[in-house]
């Protein structure tokens, strides 16, 4: 458990996916979109997929 090294690329991928999701959220809120869109679902799925390789304390 302790001493495991997390792949820096996995962390970067996760942060990039979260950033894209949040940017999309702000854009959709400005446009008045209140429901989930296809883009939101794709970005959210990407966040969930990249999250698997990153420990909770690095998210």
Secondary structure, DSSP 8 states (H G I E B T S, - for coil): -TT----HHHHHHHHHHHHHHHHHHHHHHHTT--S--HHHHHHHHHHHHHHTTS-GGG-
